[in-house]
Amino acid sequence: MIQNLTKGNPAKLIVLFCLPLLIGNFFQQLYNITDILIVGRLLGVNALAAVGATAPIFFVFLLISFGFSNGLTVITAQKFGAGDMDGVRSSITHAVRACAVLCVLMTIILVFFLRPILRLMNVPLEIENDAYTFMSILSFSLAIIVFYNLISGVIRALGDSKTPLYFLVFSTLLNIVFNFVLIYFFKFGVAGSALGTLLATAIALILCVIYVYKKFEIIRLKKSDWRYDKNMLKEGLKIAVPMSVQFSVLSISMMVIQSTCNSFGPDIIAAFTAALRIEQLATQPLLALGMAMATYSAQNCGAKKLARIRQGVRFTVIVSFLISLSASLLVRFVGRDMISVFLNQENNLVIETGRSYLSISTLFYFFLGLIFIFRNVLQGMGKAILPLIASFAELFLRSFAAIYLAAVMGYRGIFYASPIAWVGAAGIVVAGYILTIKNFKKNYKKRT
């Protein structure tokens, strides 16, 4: 249901908008966890390591597309908040054009340069072929995922976080079924996991397009909506390009960590893969809050309601602290048992390595929550450069810590890389938000 977030109680609106995002994120992580659970239990540690070693590569391209498409839909949300329905539809057609170009470029890069990328990342020889097979198949799903994310982003920009949830749940469940069937019954190995993702996402995209065309009359595109507008494209790219660069920088920093981790062998890779999946699941409420604030701040920025943005930020910071504390305690108590679930046989090195990482990273979840909130608020207000600066700081801090500390402390040094990066980046986006609010206040006073 389309919803205007510029009116009503901010806390209530944010919570109601956030809940479907949270459920959707949990289902997405359920797939990620189930995927490596199926791979790890049915195919063994090496197969699990192959999937884990390539994950950062795919995430680079996935996050670039996610940042790009969501940056374009910030304009959609701002136009909707301002009541400009023609602008809403025009922003969508320009987003489709831009995303099509991005898809072609990313697919070409992955198809022709995958093998060198794997070697650059120190992927062990014993798992290189499985890693190559897995990523080769996934590369052809990129375009499908990009347009699926674009449609979901457009719907969320209009204040509807429920419809994307329905299709995400459907896609996730379908994905799990496909992966199990292709690996267990058809014996496709790690290729079955990639094929399952490709098929499930394609089916979900087709059904989503049909549903949106029938149910959302406000974004039913006409021929006139496809008229090229240089200023509209420029306006969208002004936010989308820095956001995509920001996400690519963040994912590259994770590639640096993964590359360092890969040099310690399959057991450490498997431990890190399992621990990261658990961490991603535990921090989904923080991510959902941030995603909710992106749409909330964009609509209210379009409506020029600065006070409502500040109210929403204060509320989400308090909620983020409570969630961070709860998630940290939960993971510290059950993390060891959760890691063992991913293995088809007892492996103390994998279990203890994963547990050690979680015991450190859980202490810094609140800083990660601050990044999610303030980064999304700034982007929603059209200020994409400040989050980009924070992402470069995060890249430098995470990469330096991973490489230097790993050389000094061994693989345990990697555990401190993300926490150090979270603290540094959080400081930048919080300061950026304060400065942005001050500048917006000055501009509003000048106009009045």
C-alpha positions in Angstrom: 0.0 0.0 0.0 1.3 3.4 -1.0 2.0 5.5 2.1 2.8 9.2 2.7 5.5 9.4 5.5 5.3 13.2 5.8 2.3 13.1 8.0 1.5 11.3 11.3 3.5 10.1 14.3 7.2 9.6 13.1 7.9 6.8 15.6 4.8 4.8 14.6 5.4 5.4 10.9 9.0 4.3 11.1 8.2 1.2 13.1 5.4 0.1 10.8 7.5 0.8 7.7 10.5 -1.0 9.2 8.8 -4.2 10.2 8.2 -5.6 6.7 11.8 -4.6 5.8 13.0 -6.5 8.9 11.0 -9.6 8.1 12.3 -9.4 4.5 15.9 -9.0 5.6 15.5 -12.0 7.9 14.2 -14.1 5.1 17.1 -12.9 2.9 19.5 -13.9 5.6 17.6 -17.2 6.1 18.4 -18.0 2.5 22.0 -17.0 2.9 22.3 -19.2 6.0 20.3 -22.1 4.5 22.4 -21.9 1.4 25.8 -22.4 3.2 24.1 -24.8 5.6 23.1 -27.0 2.6 26.5 -26.6 1.0 28.4 -27.2 4.2 26.3 -30.2 5.4 25.9 -31.9 2.0 29.2 -31.0 0.2 31.7 -30.5 3.0 34.2 -27.8 4.3 35.9 -27.2 0.9 32.7 -26.5 -0.9 31.6 -24.2 2.0 35.0 -22.4 1.7 34.5 -22.1 -2.1 31.2 -20.4 -1.7 32.5 -18.2 1.2 35.7 -17.2 -0.7 33.8 -15.9 -3.7 31.0 -14.2 -1.7 32.8 -10.8 -1.4 33.4 -10.8 -5.2 29.7 -11.2 -5.9 28.8 -8.7 -3.1 31.0 -6.1 -4.8 28.8 -6.2 -7.9 25.6 -6.7 -6.0 26.2 -3.8 -3.7 27.2 -1.5 -6.6 23.9 -2.3 -8.2 22.0 -2.0 -4.9 23.6 1.4 -4.2 23.0 2.6 -7.8 19.3 1.5 -8.0 18.5 2.8 -4.5 20.2 6.1 -5.3 18.0 6.5 -8.3 14.9 5.8 -6.3 15.8 8.5 -3.7 14.6 10.9 -6.5 11.4 8.9 -6.8 10.7 9.3 -3.0 11.5 13.0 -3.1 9.2 13.6 -6.0 6.5 11.6 -4.3 7.0 13.6 -1.1 6.6 16.8 -3.1 3.4 15.5 -4.8 5.0 15.5 -8.3 3.5 12.3 -9.9 4.8 13.1 -13.4 8.3 13.4 -11.8 7.8 10.0 -10.1 7.1 8.2 -13.3 9.9 10.1 -15.2 12.4 9.2 -12.4 11.5 5.5 -12.9 12.0 5.4 -16.7 15.4 7.1 -16.3 16.3 4.6 -13.6 15.5 1.7 -15.9 17.8 3.2 -18.6 20.7 3.7 -16.2 20.4 0.3 -14.7 20.4 -1.4 -18.1 23.7 0.1 -18.9 25.1 -0.9 -15.5 24.0 -4.5 -15.9 25.8 -4.8 -19.3 29.0 -3.4 -17.9 29.1 -5.6 -14.8 28.3 -8.8 -16.6 31.1 -8.2 -19.1 33.6 -7.7 -16.3 32.6 -10.8 -14.5 32.5 -13.0 -17.6 36.0 -12.0 -18.9 37.9 -11.3 -15.7 36.6 -13.8 -13.1 39.6 -16.1 -13.1 42.2 -13.3 -12.5 40.0 -11.9 -9.8 39.9 -15.2 -8.0 43.7 -15.5 -8.1 44.1 -11.9 -6.9 42.1 -12.8 -3.9 44.4 -15.7 -2.9 41.6 -18.3 -3.4 43.3 -21.7 -2.6 44.0 -24.0 -5.6 42.0 -26.9 -4.0 38.8 -24.8 -4.1 39.4 -22.6 -7.1 37.5 -24.6 -9.7 34.4 -24.8 -7.4 34.7 -21.1 -6.8 34.9 -20.3 -10.5 31.9 -22.5 -11.3 29.8 -20.9 -8.6 30.6 -17.3 -9.6 30.3 -18.0 -13.4 26.7 -19.0 -13.0 25.9 -16.2 -10.6 27.3 -13.6 -13.0 24.3 -14.2 -15.3 21.9 -13.5 -12.5 23.2 -10.0 -11.9 20.8 -8.3 -14.4 17.8 -10.1 -12.9 18.8 -9.1 -9.4 19.4 -5.4 -10.4 15.9 -4.9 -11.9 14.3 -6.9 -9.0 16.0 -4.4 -6.6 15.0 -1.5 -8.7 11.3 -2.4 -8.7 11.5 -3.1 -4.9 13.2 0.3 -4.4 10.5 2.2 -6.4 7.7 0.6 -4.4 9.5 1.4 -1.1 10.0 5.0 -2.3 6.2 5.3 -2.4 6.0 4.2 1.2 5.0 0.6 0.6 7.4 -1.8 2.3 5.0 -4.7 2.4 4.7 -5.6 -1.3 8.5 -6.1 -1.7 8.4 -8.3 1.4 5.9 -10.7 -0.2 8.0 -11.3 -3.3 11.2 -11.5 -1.2 9.7 -14.2 1.0 8.4 -16.1 -2.1 11.9 -15.8 -3.8 13.7 -16.9 -0.6 11.6 -20.0 -0.1 11.8 -20.9 -3.8 15.6 -20.4 -3.7 16.0 -22.8 -0.7 13.9 -25.5 -2.4 15.8 -25.2 -5.7 19.2 -25.3 -3.9 18.3 -28.4 -1.9 16.8 -30.2 -4.9 19.7 -29.3 -7.3 22.4 -30.3 -4.8 20.8 -33.3 -3.0 18.8 -35.0 -5.8 20.6 -33.8 -9.0 24.1 -33.8 -7.5 25.0 -30.5 -9.2 27.5 -29.6 -6.4 28.1 -25.9 -5.8 26.7 -25.1 -9.2 23.3 -26.2 -7.8 23.4 -23.3 -5.3 24.1 -20.7 -8.0 21.5 -22.2 -10.4 18.9 -22.1 -7.6 19.5 -18.4 -7.1 19.3 -17.7 -10.8 16.0 -19.5 -11.3 14.3 -18.3 -8.1 15.1 -14.7 -8.7 14.0 -14.8 -12.4 10.6 -16.3 -11.4 10.2 -13.7 -8.7 11.1 -10.8 -11.0 8.6 -11.9 -13.7 5.8 -12.2 -11.1 6.7 -8.9 -9.4 6.5 -7.0 -12.7 3.1 -8.4 -13.5 1.8 -7.6 -10.1 3.1 -4.1 -10.0 1.7 -3.3 -13.4 -1.8 -4.5 -12.4 -1.9 -3.0 -8.8 0.1 0.2 -8.9 -1.7 2.6 -11.3 0.4 5.5 -10.1 3.5 4.1 -11.7 1.9 2.6 -14.7 4.2 4.1 -17.3 3.0 5.8 -20.5 4.8 6.6 -23.7 5.3 10.2 -22.6 7.0 9.1 -19.4 9.9 7.7 -21.5 10.8 11.1 -22.9 14.5 11.7 -22.2 15.1 14.5 -19.7 18.8 15.3 -19.2 18.2 17.1 -15.9 16.2 14.2 -14.5 19.0 11.7 -15.3 21.6 14.1 -14.0 19.6 14.5 -10.8 19.4 10.8 -10.3 23.0 10.0 -11.2 24.2 12.8 -8.8 23.0 10.5 -5.9 23.2 7.1 -7.6 26.9 7.2 -8.7 28.3 8.3 -5.2 26.1 5.6 -3.6 27.3 2.9 -5.9 30.9 3.9 -5.4 30.3 4.0 -1.7 28.9 0.4 -1.7 31.7 -0.7 -4.0 34.3 0.7 -1.7 32.7 -1.0 1.3 32.6 -4.3 -0.5 36.2 -3.9 -1.7 37.2 -3.5 1.9 35.5 -6.8 2.6 37.4 -8.4 -0.3 40.6 -7.3 1.3 39.6 -9.0 4.5 38.5 -12.1 2.6 41.7 -12.1 0.6 43.7 -12.0 3.8 41.5 -14.7 5.3 41.9 -16.9 2.2 45.7 -17.1 2.8 45.1 -19.1 6.0 43.3 -22.0 4.3 39.9 -23.6 4.0 39.2 -24.1 7.7 39.7 -20.4 8.5 37.7 -19.4 5.4 34.8 -21.7 6.5 34.9 -20.3 10.1 34.8 -16.7 8.8 32.0 -17.5 6.3 29.8 -19.1 9.0 30.5 -16.3 11.6 29.7 -13.5 9.1 26.4 -15.2 8.2 25.5 -15.2 11.9 26.5 -11.6 12.3 24.5 -10.5 9.3 21.5 -12.2 10.7 21.9 -10.6 14.1 22.3 -7.1 12.7 19.3 -7.2 10.3 17.1 -5.1 12.7 19.8 -2.4 12.5 19.9 -2.5 8.7 16.1 -2.4 8.5 16.0 0.7 10.6 18.5 2.4 8.3 16.5 1.4 5.2 13.3 2.7 6.7 15.1 6.1 7.4 16.2 6.4 3.8 12.6 6.5 2.5 11.4 8.5 5.6 14.0 11.2 5.2 13.7 11.3 1.4 9.9 11.9 1.5 10.2 14.5 4.3 13.1 16.2 2.6 11.0 16.5 -0.5 8.2 18.0 1.6 10.8 20.3 3.4 9.9 18.9 6.8 13.3 19.1 8.6 11.9 18.8 12.1 10.3 15.4 11.3 13.6 14.1 10.0 15.3 15.1 13.3 12.5 13.4 15.3 12.9 10.2 13.3 16.6 10.2 13.8 16.4 10.6 17.6 13.9 7.8 17.9 15.9 5.3 15.7 19.2 6.0 17.6 17.6 5.0 20.9 16.0 1.9 19.3 19.3 1.0 17.6 21.1 1.1 21.0 18.6 -1.3 22.5 18.7 -3.7 19.5 22.5 -3.6 19.5 22.7 -4.6 23.1 20.2 -7.4 22.8 21.8 -8.8 19.6 25.3 -8.7 21.1 24.2 -10.7 24.2 22.3 -13.2 22.1 25.2 -13.9 19.7 27.7 -14.2 22.5 25.6 -16.9 24.2 24.6 -19.0 21.2 27.2 -18.2 18.5 29.3 -21.3 19.1 26.4 -23.6 18.7 25.2 -21.8 15.6 28.6 -22.2 13.9 28.6 -26.0 14.5 25.3 -26.3 12.7 27.0 -25.4 9.4 29.4 -28.3 9.5 28.9 -31.9 8.5 31.4 -33.1 11.1 32.9 -31.7 14.3 35.8 -29.3 13.5 37.1 -27.5 16.6 39.3 -25.1 14.7 36.4 -23.8 12.6 34.1 -23.5 15.6 36.5 -21.8 17.9 37.8 -19.4 15.2 34.2 -18.4 14.3 33.3 -18.0 18.0 36.4 -15.8 18.7 35.5 -13.4 15.9 31.9 -13.0 17.2 33.1 -12.4 20.7 35.0 -9.3 19.5 32.6 -7.9 16.8 29.5 -8.1 19.0 31.0 -5.3 21.2 30.7 -2.8 18.4 27.3 -3.4 16.9 26.0 0.0 18.1 28.5 1.8 15.9 27.4 -0.3 12.9 23.8 0.7 13.8 24.8 4.4 13.7 26.3 3.9 10.3 23.1 2.4 8.9 20.9 5.2 10.3 23.0 8.3 9.5 24.3 7.0 6.2 20.7 6.4 5.0 19.4 9.7 6.3 22.1 11.6 4.5 21.4 9.7 1.3 17.7 10.3 1.6 18.3 14.0 1.9 20.3 13.9 -1.3 23.7 14.2 0.4 25.6 11.2 -1.0 29.1 12.6 -0.8 29.4 12.5 3.0 28.6 8.7 3.2 31.0 8.2 0.3 33.8 9.9 2.4 32.9 7.6 5.3 33.1 4.6 3.1 36.6 5.5 2.0 37.6 5.9 5.6 36.0 2.5 6.3 38.0 1.0 3.4 41.3 2.4 4.7 40.7 1.4 8.3 39.4 -2.1 7.6 42.2 -2.8 5.0 45.0 -1.5 7.1 43.8 -3.3 10.2 43.3 -6.6 8.3 46.6 -6.6 6.6 48.7 -5.2 9.5 47.1 -7.0 12.4 47.0 -10.3 10.4 50.8 -10.0 9.9 51.3 -9.3 13.6 48.7 -11.6 15.2 47.9 -14.2 12.5 44.3 -14.8 11.4 43.0 -13.4 14.7 44.1 -10.0 13.7 41.4 -10.0 11.0 38.7 -10.0 13.8 39.5 -6.4 14.7 39.3 -5.0 11.2 35.5 -4.4 11.0 35.1 -3.0 14.5 37.8 -0.5 13.9 36.3 0.5 10.6 32.8 0.8 12.2 34.0 3.2 14.8 35.7 5.5 12.3 32.9 5.6 9.8 30.2 6.1 12.4 32.0 9.3 13.6 32.1 10.7 10.1 28.4 10.1 9.2 27.2 11.4 12.6 29.3 14.6 12.1 28.1 14.8 8.5 24.5 14.6 9.6 24.9 17.4 12.2 26.5 19.7 9.6 23.8 18.9 7.0 21.0 19.7 9.4 22.7 23.1 10.2 23.0 23.9 6.5 19.4 22.9 5.7 18.2 25.2 8.5 20.2 28.1 7.1 18.8 27.5 3.6 15.2 27.3 4.9 15.6 30.6 6.8 17.0 32.3 3.7 14.0 31.2 1.6 11.5 32.4 4.3 
